[in-house]
Amino acid sequence: MKIIEVTGKTVEEAIKNALLELRVERDKVEIEILDPGNKGFLNFIGVRPAKIKVKVKRDYIKEANVFLKNILHCMKVKAEIQIKENNDVIKICLTGSDMGILIGYRGETLDAIQYLISLVVNKNHDMEYKRVILDTENYRLKREETLKRLARKVAEKVKRTGRTVKLEPMNPYERRIIHSSLQNDFYVNTYSEGQEPFRRVVVDFKKF
């Protein structure tokens, strides 16, 4: 992260000089005024230049892009990368001819890469936490719909048999989908048990 100290007749001039030297836009830097300067008496006696410290902000979007490109290169996968950020959520969409290898078994590979990118983006804790969502071929939405159907199917089985059903281990995001799908069901309870990465959702018949 590049940091420079720059002077100018005024603070604004110092900022302009810094941006020219760094070749960046103003929204890409953090500015600290070290000395606002002094025009002096009659612009002559006691004149003191303004002095600022300028730090270039981390381009975490670029870092995520470079990191992901390296992963794709190592996996020998060709894909187009689209990255958008909205309200501290970074959505990354991959498109290509062979995306199945990136998804893996029930999204495990996609989740693992997403986790690694999140570590890259949020390293050093020098900014607000950014949530990273990595998707391809609309897998996330398809998986969510599959889990909602599973939740309803399991709930019906529990109601019909009165027996507790334990689902396969899932990541926190997928467990939340199950819990949310059944939270208003009058006849069943849901809770999680076990330790990561083997934590699973349990669907139980409510005791009246």
Secondary structure, 3 states (H helix, E strand, C coil): CCEEEEEECCHHHHHHHHHHHHCCCHHHEEEEEEECCECCECCCECCECEEEEEEECCCHHHHHHHHHHHHHHHHCCCCEEEEEEECCEEEEEEECCCCHHHHCHHHHHHHHHHHHHHHHHCHHHCCCCCEEEEEECCHHHHHHHHHHHHHHHHHHHHHHHCCCEECCCCCHHHHHHHHHHHCCCCCEEEEEECCCCCCEEEEEECCC
